[in-house]
Amino acid sequence: METIVIVGGGAGGLELATRLGDSVGRSARARIVLVDRSPTHFWKPLLHTVASGKLDPQVHQVEYSAQAAEHGFQFIHGEVQRVDRDTRTIEIGAYHADDGAQVLPQRSLHYDRLVFACGAITNFFGIPGAAEHSLTLDSVRDAELFRRRFLASCMQASNRGMDGARASVNIVIVGGGATGVELAAELCHTVRTLAQYKVHSLDPARDVRIRIIERGDRLLPQLNPRLSKRAARYLRALGIEVCTSTTVARVEADAVHDTAGVRHASDITLWAAGVEAPDLCLSLRLPVNRLKQIAVSPSLQTVGDPKVFALGDCSSYVCPVNGTALPPRAQVAHQQAVFLAEVLARQQDGILPGFQYRDYGSLVSLGPFAAVGVLIGGLKGREMLVGGWAARMLYSLMYQSHVMALHGFIRMAAQTLAHWIRAKLTPPVKLH
Ligand SMILES: Cc1cc2nc3c(=O)[nH]c(=O)nc-3n(C[C@H](O)[C@H](O)[C@H](O)COP(=O)(O)OP(=O)(O)OC[C@H]3O[C@@H](n4cnc5c(N)ncnc54)[C@H](O)[C@@H]3O)c2cc1C
């Protein structure tokens, strides 16, 4: 029986494993194996809400072992360290418990066909001090670390203020893309809620300074300029400082310096200026682009090895029609997972169909009450700009559709209802 191994159970990999498990895994036509370094899946576009304390990741995570048992695939917990294409094996590192004790030794696993879906990590672009002194939003652990530091900084500043000393918190977010904008907006809401619950005694408008530094001349460069302006206006109204056309020169423990010589005081620096594929992609010894993303053909096979496929953020798919590379987005990973689930289930080599990406637009959250974005629809692909509360509702549906792809409509609806009731019974943000 053929073994198909999927490396990475993120937005694309877990959906692919679920679909393939349902189609060929259950009927024992192929063995589907998913390998991930984490025991649970969390949908990355929600990480900013974990960082702001609005969302409890425990409640929204999916246990890989449970998903595997329900959908006919096998899950292996461990970090893939290397791929040997000559022997068609992947090496999985030893798994250690939190106390450092080894639970599982190093293992190797044979594959007949391999799918790389290991996502992307933060790109510091070699800026001095950025990796050492910045936090990132690559994982739930990173988001939780940011949340705890933010809470601690507010409480410490509040305590200092009681002695009559300086009582302010400076947050610098480097990168005015979707991640930076969404986090900044959520933090404004969090800091006000923490004040209402008397977790700190700072004046949210005066004492907590949130600043976005963006190298380009506008926020959200992937969106229509009108929406960028609208988002910037909204953020400024919330009290967020937006510094566009500002390039970071170096980062220190307590400040970010730009190339114009300005020092931006910073208690917490969050780096959200771009992504690159992890070094693991290089172990394939296949063509990659300058961001280490694996080059794939229209069938999503890697250029150089038809037995190895790649999807999502770790891959580079250049559209043969217009020559543009697809962005690292959940929408892309989802569509590629749907495509590959069809292709791999056929169990035939030879000429495979080509992947066709359909852009449905993008939405960026501006906190709990607003969002901006563009919807693309109809046969002619007409663009419609959306904003405000309606856009916020549509933004929420993105996550529901991911949950539906994994669990089906009934469970998605039940979970949504359960989360809504839970939200009504608990404080709007985590207070500790
Ligand atoms: C804060 C934030 C906000 C975002 N907001 C949006 C948004 O609003 N809309 C949108 O479309 N996109 C958004 N994105 C991008 C979106 O999350 C990604 O494009 C999408 O998750 C990519 O899916 P993927 O399957 O390629 O990788 P991921 O979802 O990143 O999953 C990769 C998986 O691989 C695993 N893995 C990595 N290395 C190894 C290894 N060596 N061994 C084993 N397992 C490994 C990881 O644990 C992870 O489970 C956002 C991203 C972030 C970080």
The ligand as an SDF file (V2000), in Angstrom:
LIG
                    3D

 53 58  0  0  0  0  0  0  0  0999 V2000
   -0.6760   36.4430   12.8980 C   0  0  0  0  0  0  0  0  0  0  0  0
   -1.0560   35.9470   11.5160 C   0  0  0  0  0  0  0  0  0  0  0  0
   -2.2210   36.4160   10.9170 C   0  0  0  0  0  0  0  0  0  0  0  0
   -2.5920   35.9540    9.6470 C   0  0  0  0  0  0  0  0  0  0  0  0
   -3.7560   36.4150    9.1000 N   0  0  0  0  0  0  0  0  0  0  0  0
   -4.1620   35.9130    7.9090 C   0  0  0  0  0  0  0  0  0  0  0  0
   -5.4160   36.3260    7.3360 C   0  0  0  0  0  0  0  0  0  0  0  0
   -6.1380   37.1440    7.9090 O   0  0  0  0  0  0  0  0  0  0  0  0
   -5.7810   35.7740    6.1440 N   0  0  0  0  0  0  0  0  0  0  0  0
   -5.0070   34.8530    5.4850 C   0  0  0  0  0  0  0  0  0  0  0  0
   -5.3890   34.3710    4.4230 O   0  0  0  0  0  0  0  0  0  0  0  0
   -3.8210   34.4610    5.9910 N   0  0  0  0  0  0  0  0  0  0  0  0
   -3.3780   34.9710    7.1770 C   0  0  0  0  0  0  0  0  0  0  0  0
   -2.1800   34.5660    7.7100 N   0  0  0  0  0  0  0  0  0  0  0  0
   -1.3460   33.6310    6.9340 C   0  0  0  0  0  0  0  0  0  0  0  0
   -1.8450   32.1980    7.1040 C   0  0  0  0  0  0  0  0  0  0  0  0
   -1.9030   31.8900    8.4810 O   0  0  0  0  0  0  0  0  0  0  0  0
   -0.9080   31.2540    6.3930 C   0  0  0  0  0  0  0  0  0  0  0  0
   -0.8350   31.6310    5.0440 O   0  0  0  0  0  0  0  0  0  0  0  0
   -1.3750   29.8170    6.4780 C   0  0  0  0  0  0  0  0  0  0  0  0
   -1.4680   29.3860    7.8150 O   0  0  0  0  0  0  0  0  0  0  0  0
   -0.3860   28.9140    5.7260 C   0  0  0  0  0  0  0  0  0  0  0  0
   -0.7800   27.5880    5.8680 O   0  0  0  0  0  0  0  0  0  0  0  0
    0.3030   26.4340    5.7600 P   0  0  0  0  0  0  0  0  0  0  0  0
   -0.4550   25.1490    5.8230 O   0  0  0  0  0  0  0  0  0  0  0  0
    1.1900   26.6560    4.6030 O   0  0  0  0  0  0  0  0  0  0  0  0
    1.2380   26.5860    7.0480 O   0  0  0  0  0  0  0  0  0  0  0  0
    0.8800   26.7730    8.5950 P   0  0  0  0  0  0  0  0  0  0  0  0
   -0.5520   27.0150    8.8050 O   0  0  0  0  0  0  0  0  0  0  0  0
    1.8660   27.7610    9.0920 O   0  0  0  0  0  0  0  0  0  0  0  0
    1.2440   25.3390    9.2140 O   0  0  0  0  0  0  0  0  0  0  0  0
    2.5360   24.8230    9.1940 C   0  0  0  0  0  0  0  0  0  0  0  0
    2.5540   23.6060   10.0960 C   0  0  0  0  0  0  0  0  0  0  0  0
    3.8040   22.9360    9.9440 O   0  0  0  0  0  0  0  0  0  0  0  0
    4.2880   22.5370   11.1940 C   0  0  0  0  0  0  0  0  0  0  0  0
    5.7400   22.4210   11.0830 N   0  0  0  0  0  0  0  0  0  0  0  0
    6.6220   23.3940   10.7430 C   0  0  0  0  0  0  0  0  0  0  0  0
    7.8700   22.9040   10.7040 N   0  0  0  0  0  0  0  0  0  0  0  0
    7.7820   21.5860   11.0090 C   0  0  0  0  0  0  0  0  0  0  0  0
    8.7500   20.5360   11.1440 C   0  0  0  0  0  0  0  0  0  0  0  0
   10.0350   20.7440   10.9290 N   0  0  0  0  0  0  0  0  0  0  0  0
    8.3250   19.3050   11.4960 N   0  0  0  0  0  0  0  0  0  0  0  0
    6.9870   19.0760   11.7190 C   0  0  0  0  0  0  0  0  0  0  0  0
    6.0440   20.0340   11.6010 N   0  0  0  0  0  0  0  0  0  0  0  0
    6.4330   21.2780   11.2570 C   0  0  0  0  0  0  0  0  0  0  0  0
    3.8220   23.6240   12.1510 C   0  0  0  0  0  0  0  0  0  0  0  0
    3.7680   23.1580   13.4800 O   0  0  0  0  0  0  0  0  0  0  0  0
    2.4380   23.9520   11.5800 C   0  0  0  0  0  0  0  0  0  0  0  0
    1.4380   23.1560   12.1830 O   0  0  0  0  0  0  0  0  0  0  0  0
   -1.7800   35.0170    8.9650 C   0  0  0  0  0  0  0  0  0  0  0  0
   -0.6020   34.5440    9.5660 C   0  0  0  0  0  0  0  0  0  0  0  0
   -0.2470   34.9940   10.8350 C   0  0  0  0  0  0  0  0  0  0  0  0
    1.0160   34.4650   11.4720 C   0  0  0  0  0  0  0  0  0  0  0  0
  1  2  1  0
  2  3  1  0
  2 52  2  0
  3  4  2  0
  4  5  1  0
  4 50  1  0
  5  6  2  0
  6  7  1  0
  6 13  1  0
  7  8  2  0
  7  9  1  0
  9 10  1  0
 10 11  2  0
 10 12  1  0
 12 13  2  0
 13 14  1  0
 14 15  1  0
 14 50  1  0
 15 16  1  0
 16 17  1  0
 16 18  1  0
 18 19  1  0
 18 20  1  0
 20 21  1  0
 20 22  1  0
 22 23  1  0
 23 24  1  0
 24 25  2  0
 24 26  1  0
 24 27  1  0
 27 28  1  0
 28 29  2  0
 28 30  1  0
 28 31  1  0
 31 32  1  0
 32 33  1  0
 33 34  1  0
 33 48  1  0
 34 35  1  0
 35 36  1  0
 35 46  1  0
 36 37  1  0
 36 45  1  0
 37 38  2  0
 38 39  1  0
 39 40  1  0
 39 45  2  0
 40 41  1  0
 40 42  2  0
 42 43  1  0
 43 44  2  0
 44 45  1  0
 46 47  1  0
 46 48  1  0
 48 49  1  0
 50 51  2  0
 51 52  1  0
 52 53  1  0
M  END
$$$$
